[in-house]
């Protein structure tokens, strides 16, 4: 019994030591850190639409499938649309912000109510048009002069293998998008950032859009322009 007890103690200590580094590594995951948001515009009137919710003014602008970032980059996503949202209040005002307080009504062939989604959901369909254009130019040049013959009829050339964005570029792109997302939690106003909604349709097919806020400040409905 004494040997079993001592053995159990020896095994337990290394197990605890192995767990600790894993927890520290997880906390350093860039996707686990909070969104930073973007600088609010000078006033609610600088957005497409504004509406009061109690003492808070909700302002917003629909930006479609594009995701502009403060450093000047613009990414795209076919699966989501973004709404730039600003929250303004009297001097010293604070507000508990959650993307769950927002939904988007899209009027196309029919009215569809879209729930907001965390910024991390956008990563799967995120694209960098500038990088993709450069890859397309290189692929065209390779196809015209540097293709590899397969030895078949007419000396056909093998199609170029698909090129995937390097991991470090993907991470940089994702981190930039993360910084644009609307910050959540108890915040001093004003605050601004992007909110994402799942929508694969073409913006040209949208007749009208409404951003709906229902949260601690009250309720507001903003009519946006597609």
PELIN-V892104 format. One record per pair of residues at least 6 apart in sequence whose C-alpha atoms are under 8 Angstrom apart, sorted by sequence separation. I is the first residue (numbers start at 0). J is the second residue. D is the distance in Angstrom with one decimal. If there is no record, write none. Layout:
I,J,D  I,J,D
This chain:
40,46,7.7  43,49,6.1  50,56,5.7  51,57,6.1  67,73,4.2  104,110,6.6  105,111,5.2  148,154,5.5  149,155,5.8  212,218,5.4  213,219,6.7  49,56,6.7  50,57,5.4  66,73,5.5  67,74,6.3  104,111,5.6  105,112,6.4  148,155,5.5  149,156,5.7  211,218,7.6  212,219,5.1  49,57,5.6  50,58,6.6  65,73,6.6  66,74,5.0  104,112,4.5  105,113,7.5  148,156,4.4  149,157,6.1  182,190,7.4  211,219,5.9  212,220,6.3  49,58,4.3  65,74,5.8  66,75,5.8  103,112,5.6  104,113,6.2  147,156,5.0  148,157,6.3  181,190,7.6  182,191,7.5  211,220,4.6  48,58,5.6  49,59,6.6  65,75,4.5  66,76,7.8  102,112,6.8  103,113,5.0  146,156,5.4  147,157,5.7  181,191,5.8  182,192,6.8  210,220,5.7  211,221,6.5  47,58,7.5  48,59,5.6  64,75,5.6  65,76,6.6  102,113,5.6  103,114,6.6  146,157,6.6  181,192,3.7  209,220,6.4  210,221,5.1  46,58,6.0  47,59,6.0  48,60,6.7  64,76,5.4  102,114,4.8  103,115,7.5  146,158,7.7  180,192,4.8  181,193,5.2  209,221,5.4  210,222,6.6  43,56,7.2  46,59,5.5  47,60,4.9  64,77,6.2  101,114,7.1  102,115,5.7  146,159,7.7  179,192,5.4  180,193,4.5  181,194,6.2  209,222,4.5  210,223,7.1  43,57,7.5  44,58,7.7  46,60,5.6  47,61,7.7  64,78,7.8  101,115,6.2  179,193,5.8  180,194,6.2  208,222,5.9  209,223,5.7  43,58,5.4  64,79,6.1  65,80,7.2  66,81,6.9  99,114,7.5  207,222,7.5  208,223,5.2  63,79,8.0  64,80,4.6  65,81,7.2  99,115,6.2  142,158,7.8  207,223,6.9  208,224,6.4  63,80,4.7  64,81,6.4  98,115,6.2  142,159,7.3  207,224,6.4  208,225,6.7  62,80,7.2  63,81,5.5  98,116,7.5  207,225,6.4  62,81,5.7  63,82,7.3  98,117,7.7  206,225,7.3  61,81,6.5  62,82,5.7  205,225,6.4  61,82,4.5  62,83,7.0  138,159,7.1  60,82,5.6  61,83,6.4  203,225,7.5  59,82,6.6  60,83,5.2  202,225,6.3  59,83,5.5  60,84,6.6  59,84,4.3  58,84,5.7  59,85,6.1  57,84,7.3  58,85,5.0  57,85,6.0  58,86,6.3  134,162,7.6  57,86,4.9  58,87,7.9  56,86,5.9  57,87,6.6  55,86,6.8  56,87,5.1  37,69,7.1  55,87,5.6  56,88,6.2  55,88,4.6  54,88,6.2  55,89,7.5  54,89,7.3  43,85,7.2  79,121,6.8  78,121,7.6  43,87,7.2  40,85,7.6  76,121,7.1  127,172,7.9  39,85,6.1  78,124,6.4  77,124,6.5  76,124,5.3  77,125,7.9  76,125,4.9  75,125,5.9  76,126,6.2  74,125,6.8  75,126,5.2  122,173,6.4  74,126,5.7  75,127,6.5  74,127,4.9  75,128,7.2  73,127,7.2  74,128,6.6  73,128,7.9  118,176,7.5  119,177,7.5  118,177,6.3  118,180,6.4  121,195,7.7  118,194,7.6  117,194,8.0  118,195,6.6  116,194,7.4  117,195,7.1  115,194,6.7  116,195,5.5  115,195,5.7  116,196,5.7  115,196,4.9  116,197,7.3  114,196,6.2  115,197,7.5  98,181,7.5  113,196,6.1  114,197,7.6  113,197,6.7  97,182,7.9  98,183,7.1  113,198,7.9  96,182,7.3  97,183,5.1  96,183,4.8  97,184,6.5  95,183,7.2  96,184,5.1  30,119,7.3  95,184,5.1  96,185,6.2  94,184,7.9  95,185,4.1  96,186,7.0  94,185,5.5  95,186,6.2  93,185,6.7  94,186,5.4  93,186,5.3  94,187,6.5  103,196,7.2  93,187,4.3  94,188,7.0  102,196,7.8  92,187,6.0  93,188,5.5  91,187,7.0  92,188,5.8  98,194,6.9  84,181,7.5  91,188,7.3  107,204,6.0  108,205,8.0  90,188,8.0  107,205,4.5  106,205,6.0  107,206,5.4  88,188,5.9  105,205,6.9  106,206,5.5  107,207,7.3  87,188,5.6  88,189,6.5  105,206,7.9  106,207,5.2  86,188,6.6  87,189,4.5  105,207,6.4  106,208,6.1  86,189,5.4  87,190,6.9  105,208,4.8  85,189,7.1  86,190,5.3  104,208,5.6  105,209,6.7  85,190,5.8  86,191,6.2  103,208,7.1  104,209,5.0  85,191,4.2  103,209,5.8  104,210,6.4  68,175,6.5  84,191,5.5  85,192,6.7  103,210,4.7  104,211,7.5  68,176,6.7  83,191,7.3  84,192,5.6  102,210,6.0  103,211,6.1  83,192,5.7  84,193,6.0  101,210,7.0  102,211,5.3  66,176,7.3  69,179,7.7  83,193,4.5  84,194,7.1  101,211,5.6  102,212,6.8  68,179,6.4  82,193,5.5  83,194,6.5  101,212,4.7  81,193,6.1  82,194,5.3  100,212,5.6  101,213,6.6  81,194,5.6  82,195,6.6  100,213,5.2  81,195,4.6  100,214,5.2  80,195,5.8  81,196,6.4  79,195,6.3  80,196,5.4  79,196,5.4  80,197,6.4  79,197,4.3  80,198,6.0  78,197,5.9  79,198,4.8  78,198,5.4  79,199,6.3  95,215,6.9  77,198,7.7  78,199,4.6  94,215,7.5  77,199,5.7  94,216,7.4  64,202,7.9  63,202,6.5  37,178,7.2  35,177,7.4  36,178,5.5  37,179,5.4  34,177,5.6  35,178,4.7  36,179,4.6  37,180,7.5  30,174,7.6  34,178,5.1  35,179,6.5  36,180,5.0  37,181,7.6  29,174,7.3  34,179,7.0  35,180,6.7  36,181,4.8  34,180,5.5  35,181,7.1  36,182,5.4  30,177,7.7  34,181,6.6  35,182,5.7  34,182,5.2  33,182,7.1  34,183,7.6  33,183,8.0  39,189,6.6  39,190,6.0  59,210,7.8  38,190,7.4  39,191,5.0  37,190,7.8  38,191,6.2  39,192,7.8  36,190,7.4  37,191,5.6  38,192,7.7  36,191,5.8  37,192,5.1  57,212,8.0  36,192,4.4  37,193,8.0  36,193,7.2  55,216,6.3  54,216,7.1  57,219,7.3  59,221,7.5  61,223,6.2  63,225,7.2  53,216,5.5  58,221,7.7  60,223,6.4  61,224,6.5  62,225,7.7  52,216,5.5  53,217,5.5  59,223,7.5  60,224,7.6  61,225,6.4  52,217,4.7  53,218,7.6  52,218,5.1  51,218,7.9  52,219,5.4  51,219,6.2  50,219,5.9  50,220,6.7  50,221,6.2  49,221,6.3  48,221,5.9  48,222,6.5  48,223,6.2  47,223,6.4  47,224,7.3
